Amino acid sequence: MKENRHSIIVRTDNPALLRKEVIRWGEAEWWPKRSLMAFRRQTSGEVTRGTLYVQKVLLPFAPQWRVEVGEVTDRSISRRFLDGMFKGYEQVAFRKVAAEDWRVDYVMHYEVQGFFNRFLWVAIFRRLHDCNIRKILGSLKIFMETQ
């Protein structure tokens, strides 16, 4: 599987809030308004193992897929791709790197399914994905550092 990795340092003295916001990924108030990725939860209640989402790229004729939360820990959440253009999973995790500095990592372990999807990933979607993840992590940082 390939790996798509992004990180940011967040300064906070409230790791409990950081955990809450990492788990609310895709649903949180800090999620960028112009994000190209939308999450629509399919199950109700607390986000736990088995929570289902539909992820949709907000462009005309763009793909969507279902994901399932595989694990929620004290410092991470992982979601497994159930169908669509990807096989694999994504994880958002954080760890302390200094007194009040926390490194937040987004990692997608993936294989692109199908020739057409591989072409689109290389030609268009990879660059958009990377830009979008940087915006999302930046929005999380701003939110956490203003709390």
Long-range contacts (C-beta under 8 A, 24 or more apart in sequence): 1-87, 1-88, 1-109, 1-110, 1-111, 2-109, 2-110, 2-111, 3-107, 3-108, 3-109, 3-110, 4-107, 4-108, 4-110, 4-126, 4-129, 4-130, 4-133, 5-105, 5-106, 5-107, 5-108, 6-105, 6-106, 6-107, 6-130, 6-133, 6-134, 6-137, 7-103, 7-104, 7-105, 7-106, 7-137, 8-103, 8-104, 8-137, 8-138, 8-140, 8-141, 9-97, 9-101, 9-102, 9-103, 9-104, 9-141, 10-94, 10-101, 10-102, 10-103, 10-104, 10-140, 10-141, 10-144, 10-145, 11-100, 11-101, 11-102, 11-144, 11-145, 12-100, 12-102, 12-144, 12-145, 12-147, 13-100, 14-144, 14-147, 15-94, 15-96, 15-102, 17-144, 17-147, 18-94, 18-102, 18-104, 18-144, 19-74, 19-75, 19-94, 21-140, 21-143, 21-144, 22-76, 22-77, 22-92, 22-93, 22-94, 22-104, 22-140, 23-47, 23-72, 23-77, 25-77, 25-92, 25-136, 26-53, 26-55, 28-140, 28-143, 29-143, 30-139, 30-140, 30-142, 30-143, 31-136, 31-139, 32-135, 32-136, 32-139, 34-135, 35-132, 35-135, 35-136, 36-128, 36-132, 37-132, 37-136, 42-66, 47-72, 47-77, 48-72, 52-82, 53-79, 57-125, 57-128, 59-128, 63-117, 63-125, 81-110, 84-113, 85-112, 85-113, 85-114, 85-117, 85-120, 85-121, 86-110, 86-111, 86-112, 86-113, 87-111, 87-113, 104-137, 104-140, 104-141, 106-133, 106-136, 106-137
